[in-house]
Amino acid sequence: MCGRFFLITDLAKIAEEFGAGKILTDFKPDRNVAPGQYIPVLINQNGQKVLTSLRWGLIPSWAKDASFGNKMINARAETIAAKPSFKNAFQKRRCLIPVDGFYEWQKTDKVKEPFSISLRSGKPFGLAGLYERWLSPDQKPIQTCTIITTEANELVKSIHDRMPVIIESKFYNFWMNPDNHDQAGLLALLKPYPAGEMTAVPADPFVLNKQQKEI
């Protein structure tokens, strides 16, 4: 799974790296981003990449209660095209979550040790995501998102059996285009990122301290 990440790169730099034309979020650098927070997300809005703010924990449009999003922080790539919670978003509302890295925990003798995982280049990168718009009982719209995961590559496998999907920059437009209905091509992107281009180092256990914010 992916239950924590960090983003410390300035949003203006993120917008430049990802080709976003607008910044509609005031997110501050955070080394411990947790589910339930509003996070920067890149979406395609009328053909333009926009960096906006969505709550982490997807609430499907048909959900009866907002708490549904508390368990929808991740979506498995293997079932994303068929699972009711995600299949509509996969068809029409694909997004990117910019990060500088993410955390995974290794279990050893009943102890969970966190590792910080990032690219060797040190550059920010985009995690594959989906987003939805949900109306609360009082008709208040809430926009939420989830991060797609896949099987771990050789680097991450020694720490955890799952990892978030990283989309290569050359496929950003292909992934985010809501008019792209090439399901086979989209699913082909949901694979482990090359291990040789990544690095993993032990992280400060402080990342275990922040609690998930309930929706």
Secondary structure by P-SEA (a helix, b strand, c coil): ccccccccccaaaaaaaacccccccccccccccccccbbbbbbbcccbbbbbbbccbbbcccccccccccccccccccccccccccccccccbbbbbbcccbbbbbbcccbbbbbbbbbcccbbbbcccccccccccccbbbbbbbbbbccccccccccccccccccccccccccccccccaaaaaaaaccccccccbbbbbccccccccccccc
